[in-house]
Amino acid sequence: MNTDPHATDYVRFHPERCTGCADCLKVCPTRAIRIRHHTSVRFVDLCIGCGACIRVCAAGAITAAAAKPETLVQDHVAIALVSPVLYAQFPNAMPRDVLLGLRQMGFHHTIDMSIFLEMFQFAAAEFIRRNRESQSAPWPLISPVCPAVVRLIAFQFPSLLPNVLPVLRPVALMAREVRERLIPQYEARGRRVIKYYINPCPTMAVSPTDGMAAARKHPAIPIGINEIYPELKHRIEGILKEVSAFAEPQLEFETCATGNAALVAMSGGEIASMKIEKSMAVPGLKETIEYLQKIEMGLFQDVEYFEFRTCREGCLGGVLTAVDKYMAKSNVQRMLHIYGLGRRVPRNTILRLYEKGRFQPEQSAAGLTRLFGDRKPALTLEQMERIEALLEQVAGWNCGACGAPDCRTFAEDVVRGQAQMDDCHWQERGGAPPTRRPVK
């Protein structure tokens, strides 16, 4: 857990840039942000890395806690784990051009996600098929691909943790392949290896569902697409001027051979080539929360699988992307026309890996509950009664002037000893205004 009050594992706050507008308070889905003294922001330990606060901060006071491209130095072997969203940022380039551009920037290896996406899709469909017979998991199952969604469920909908599909995400499969096949070769020669995850959002390469042991030993450092875009664009422009139609040979998972990877960047792309009888794709933070609420109420049990993304248009709308999401979507459609959809790994090969448990995550639903359960102590009955009493003393305008996103959160902060009652803007003016708005 990050102990810096101005940072989480996913975002950083820069007090000198803050104008005190409090827009970030209103959009945070887990109410993780507080403002003190008009500009200094304090993060509580509920950040899910969705990037909503970065998106609305016009002053640039909130940025991603990601590495800069200049961290690529020659004293280590740099391995790029490439999100397929990166390909969609360049309308005139093919994935091979993008990967070659990364190697020119200093990356020793560039790992494409397409083959691991194919493996994930097969394993997910196989689990769903078997669950139709065994009914060992609750319906509907929820995609684990977006780490922000998993954290959102853990913090706000913990009863739905058993619904998260227990299959390793594509990026986790990719990181494991690197850990098992590439890193030992370099470590045997005394070389230090660092993995870099080129990411469209502030989330990290490893989700809680993937397990933390391997992540601690060989962490993946996130780099935002927007940070790497200018230099990579320059490299690609040089590559496109070359007359050769062939790239240098690489390892089998360092090339993109199908359009599957590009498709998954779009909303609905994950389930597009999966043989699932009843599935739904829901993009957008607000929409995701609404549907999770409905699922928690017991609705949609006739749906087998939900593909949730906190960003509009899926990962193409990530806050750390470099080009317009609709332009990126057009680029994806162009790549699909050129590459088409296909499979690179025989079905029997993936099935054997499935039977060996190679797709099973380390963290179970019970493990996730233990991991997230102690982040915020439960309120006692006496504390809840005091919160209700405090709500009668405040205006109920949810104005955010106190530094909390709404009046109920402010009252809870007071009860937990994290705020003072005189922080209320309307208390300082002698009480509530004449017209009272209901407290949600």
Buried (B, 14 or more C-beta within 10 A) or exposed (E): EBEEBBBBBBBBBBEEEBEBBBBBBBBBBBBBBBBBEEBBBBBBBBBBBBBBBBBBBEBEBBBBBBBEBEEBEEEBBBBBBBBBBBBBBBEEBBBBBBBBBBBBBEBBBBBBBBBBBBBBBBBBBBBBEEBEEEEEBBBBBBBBBBBBBBBBBBBBBBEBBBBBBBBBBBBBBBBBBBBEEBBEEBEEEEEEBBBBBBBBBBBBBBBBBBBEEBBEEBBBBBBBBBBBBEBBBEBBBEBEEEEEEEBEEBEEBBBBBBBBBBBBBBBBBBBBBBEBEEBBBBBBBEBBBEBBEEBBEEEBEEBBBBBBBBBBBBBBBBBBBBBEBEEBBEBBBBBBEEBEEEBBBEEEEBEEBBEEEBBBBBBBBEBBBEBBEEEBEEBEEEEEEBBEEBBEBBBBBBBBBBBBBBBBBBBBBBBBEEBEEEBBBBBEEEEBEEEEEEBE
